[in-house]
Amino acid sequence: MSKYGTLVMGPAGAGKSTFCASLIQHLQNNKRPCFYVNLDPAAEDFAFDPDLDIKDLISLEDVMEEMSLGPNGGLIYCFEFLMENLDFLTDPLEDVTDEYLIVFDMPGQIELYTHVPILPDLVKTLMRGSLNINMCAAYLLEATFIVDRPKFFSGTLSAMSAMLMLEMPHINILSKMDLVKGQVAKRELNRFLDPDPALLEEDPTRKVQGDDAEEAKGYQDPGSAKSVMSGASFDKLNKAVAQLIDDFSMVSFLKLDAQDEDSLGAVLSYIDDAIQFHEAQEPKEPKDEFLETSMDG
């Protein structure tokens, strides 16, 4: 029997916990069971109490105090400790049936998703071990990043890095869309959903004017003081990174407004497709659905 889950991750402040809370509420509204797992050892406030909480095993605050570690080192220690005590995570999940969606709420330290091998090992344990969880990653990036285009492409590159690192089905989400509503035209927004490298060249905040523009067309030593101080070296680097993202054609984004039921439903449908959730569900007879409705009433 397969199980189904989603790994909600992304940089700090991307709205992961808000998305998890809204997703759980959406599932409840649609009478669909959910198993909520908090894997952030620094999390404190929850809209819904987790069914399984890493803080019952180890907390970041205790680690920082007892081991004299900083936040990042402490977080990595917490996950190393979790990997040494995997029964804490795997035993409760054994009893979760295939009707449930398991929602893993992850911490926001980006190094977990880019170059530290702990999370890939955890994913392999969950997906390929006895649990056999069909999972997809939901990588959140705050929509306000589109205001600063190099920052947006940096976030996009981190999403692509996580995709390559984790080797699992993956969807990318622009969260907090309500914060940019009315600020970006629909046609322009579509160029961010499927990242267009030309966005950097057309960035109005970084256009070079007058004689500098003519000079920029020729060769410039990227190591020269003038190139460094003017930012020309970094502009070229940013454009190369944007082109790399376009060449791979791996990253595209879904829009998310966590307060909008239709938006949540659309994102959930992509998650379900990625994990093949509906293919494993037995079709219900009309009388079964009638009985469920009558019992709920």
C-alpha positions in Angstrom: 0.0 0.0 0.0 1.4 3.3 -1.0 1.3 6.5 1.0 1.2 10.1 -0.3 2.9 13.2 0.8 4.3 16.6 -0.1 7.5 18.2 1.2 6.8 22.0 1.7 10.1 23.9 1.5 11.7 27.1 0.5 13.7 30.0 1.9 12.8 31.7 5.2 9.8 34.0 4.9 8.4 32.3 1.8 5.1 31.4 3.6 5.6 27.7 4.1 3.7 27.4 7.4 0.9 29.7 6.1 0.6 27.5 3.0 0.6 24.3 5.2 -2.2 25.7 7.4 -4.2 26.9 4.4 -3.7 23.5 2.6 -4.8 21.6 5.7 -7.9 23.8 6.1 -8.7 23.3 2.4 -8.4 19.5 2.8 -10.7 19.5 5.8 -13.2 21.6 3.9 -13.2 18.9 1.2 -13.4 16.1 3.8 -10.0 14.8 2.9 -7.8 13.4 5.7 -4.4 14.9 6.3 -1.4 14.0 8.5 0.7 17.1 9.4 4.4 16.6 10.2 6.5 19.5 11.5 10.2 19.1 10.7 11.2 22.6 11.7 12.9 22.4 15.2 12.6 26.1 15.6 8.9 26.5 14.9 6.7 27.8 17.7 3.2 28.8 16.6 0.9 26.5 14.6 -2.6 27.1 13.2 -3.1 23.4 13.4 -1.4 21.1 16.0 1.1 18.8 14.2 0.3 15.1 14.3 4.1 14.6 14.5 6.5 17.3 15.7 10.3 17.1 15.6 10.4 19.3 18.7 9.1 16.3 20.7 12.5 14.7 19.8 14.8 17.7 19.7 14.5 21.5 19.5 16.8 24.0 18.0 16.8 26.2 21.1 18.0 23.3 23.3 20.8 22.4 20.8 22.0 26.0 20.5 22.1 26.3 24.3 23.7 23.0 25.1 26.0 22.6 22.1 27.0 26.3 21.8 26.0 26.2 18.1 24.5 29.0 15.9 21.1 28.6 14.2 22.5 27.0 11.0 24.8 24.6 12.7 22.2 23.8 15.3 19.6 23.0 12.6 22.0 20.6 10.8 22.7 19.0 14.2 18.9 18.5 14.7 18.6 16.8 11.3 21.6 14.6 12.0 20.0 13.6 15.3 16.7 12.9 13.5 18.6 10.6 11.0 20.1 8.7 13.9 16.6 8.3 15.4 14.5 7.7 12.3 12.0 5.5 14.2 10.6 8.7 15.7 9.5 9.6 12.2 8.9 6.3 10.5 6.9 4.4 13.2 4.0 6.8 13.3 3.9 7.1 9.5 3.5 3.3 9.2 -0.1 3.5 10.3 -1.1 6.3 7.9 -3.3 5.0 5.1 -3.4 5.8 1.4 -6.4 8.2 1.9 -4.2 10.7 3.7 -2.0 13.4 2.4 1.1 13.7 4.5 2.2 17.3 4.7 5.9 17.8 5.8 6.5 21.4 6.9 10.3 22.1 6.5 12.6 24.7 7.9 13.7 27.7 5.8 17.5 27.3 6.0 18.4 27.1 2.3 21.6 25.1 2.7 19.4 22.0 3.6 18.2 22.0 0.0 21.3 23.0 -1.9 24.5 21.3 -0.7 24.0 19.4 2.6 23.3 15.7 1.9 21.0 15.2 4.9 17.7 16.0 3.3 18.4 13.8 0.2 19.1 10.9 2.6 15.8 11.6 4.4 13.9 11.7 1.2 15.3 8.4 0.1 14.3 6.8 3.4 10.7 8.1 3.1 10.2 7.3 -0.6 12.2 4.1 -1.1 12.1 2.4 2.3 9.4 0.4 3.9 7.1 3.5 4.0 7.1 3.8 0.2 5.7 7.3 0.2 4.9 8.9 -3.2 6.1 12.4 -2.5 6.6 15.6 -4.4 8.5 18.7 -3.2 6.6 22.0 -3.2 9.2 24.8 -3.3 7.9 28.2 -2.3 9.4 31.5 -3.5 7.9 34.8 -2.3 6.2 36.6 -5.2 7.7 40.0 -4.1 11.0 38.6 -5.5 9.8 39.6 -9.0 10.2 43.3 -8.1 14.0 42.8 -7.9 14.7 40.7 -11.0 18.3 39.5 -10.1 16.9 38.4 -6.7 14.1 36.5 -8.5 16.6 34.6 -10.7 18.7 33.9 -7.6 15.6 32.3 -6.0 14.9 30.4 -9.2 18.4 29.1 -9.2 18.0 27.8 -5.6 14.8 26.1 -6.7 16.6 24.4 -9.5 19.4 23.4 -7.2 16.9 21.8 -4.8 15.3 19.9 -7.8 18.7 18.5 -8.8 19.7 17.7 -5.2 16.5 15.9 -4.1 15.8 13.9 -7.3 12.0 13.8 -6.7 8.9 15.1 -8.4 8.9 18.9 -7.9 6.6 21.9 -8.3 7.6 25.5 -7.8 5.2 28.0 -6.3 5.2 31.8 -6.3 3.6 32.4 -2.9 2.0 35.6 -1.5 0.6 36.6 -4.9 -1.8 39.0 -3.1 1.2 41.2 -2.2 1.9 41.9 -5.9 -1.7 42.1 -7.1 -2.1 45.1 -9.4 1.7 45.8 -9.5 2.6 43.6 -12.4 0.6 43.2 -15.7 -0.7 39.7 -16.4 1.4 39.4 -19.6 4.6 40.5 -17.7 3.8 38.1 -14.8 3.6 35.2 -17.2 7.3 35.8 -18.1 8.2 35.2 -14.5 6.0 32.0 -14.2 8.1 30.5 -17.0 11.4 32.5 -16.4 12.5 34.6 -19.4 16.2 35.5 -19.3 15.4 38.6 -21.3 13.8 40.1 -18.1 17.3 41.0 -16.8 18.3 42.8 -20.0 15.0 44.8 -19.8 15.3 45.6 -16.1 14.4 49.3 -15.9 16.3 49.7 -12.6 19.6 48.6 -14.1 19.7 50.1 -17.5 22.9 51.8 -18.4 22.5 55.3 -19.9 24.4 57.6 -22.3 28.1 57.0 -22.9 28.2 54.2 -20.5 25.7 52.3 -22.6 27.8 52.6 -25.7 30.9 51.5 -23.8 29.0 48.5 -22.4 28.4 47.2 -25.9 32.2 46.6 -26.3 34.5 44.3 -24.4 35.1 45.2 -20.8 37.4 43.5 -18.4 35.1 42.0 -15.7 37.9 42.3 -13.2 38.6 45.9 -13.7 37.8 48.3 -10.9 35.3 50.2 -13.1 33.4 47.1 -14.1 33.2 45.9 -10.5 32.2 49.3 -9.0 29.6 50.0 -11.7 28.1 46.5 -11.3 28.7 45.7 -15.0 30.6 42.5 -14.0 27.6 41.3 -11.9 25.1 42.2 -14.7 26.9 39.8 -17.0 27.1 37.1 -14.4 23.4 37.5 -13.7 22.5 37.2 -17.4 24.7 34.1 -17.7 22.8 32.5 -14.7 19.4 33.4 -16.2 20.5 31.9 -19.5 21.6 28.7 -17.7 18.1 28.5 -16.1 16.5 28.9 -19.5 18.8 26.3 -21.1 17.8 23.7 -18.6 14.1 24.6 -19.0 13.4 22.9 -15.7 11.9 25.6 -13.6 8.4 27.1 -13.9 6.1 28.5 -11.2 2.5 28.2 -10.1 0.7 31.2 -8.6 -0.5 30.9 -5.0 -2.7 33.1 -2.9 -3.1 31.1 0.3 -6.3 32.9 1.2 -8.0 31.9 -2.1 -9.7 28.5 -2.2 -9.5 28.2 -6.0 -5.8 29.0 -5.9 -5.2 26.4 -3.2 -7.3 23.9 -5.2 -5.2 24.4 -8.3 -1.9 23.9 -6.5 -3.3 20.8 -4.8 -4.3 19.4 -8.1 -0.7 19.7 -9.3 0.6 18.0 -6.2 -2.0 15.2 -6.6 -0.9 14.7 -10.2 2.8 14.6 -9.3 2.2 11.9 -6.6 -0.5 10.1 -8.6 -2.8 10.3 -5.7 -6.2 9.8 -7.5 -5.0 6.8 -9.5 -4.8 4.8 -6.3 -8.2 5.8 -4.9 -11.0 3.4 -5.2 -14.1 4.9 -7.0 -17.0 5.3 -4.6 -20.5 4.1 -5.3 -23.2 6.9 -5.2 -24.8 5.3 -2.1 -21.4 5.6 -0.2 -21.2 9.3 -1.0 -24.8 9.7 0.1 -24.1 8.0 3.4 -21.1 10.2 4.0 -23.1 13.3 3.4 -25.9 12.1 5.7 -23.4 11.3 8.5 -21.8 14.7 8.1 -25.1 16.4 8.2 
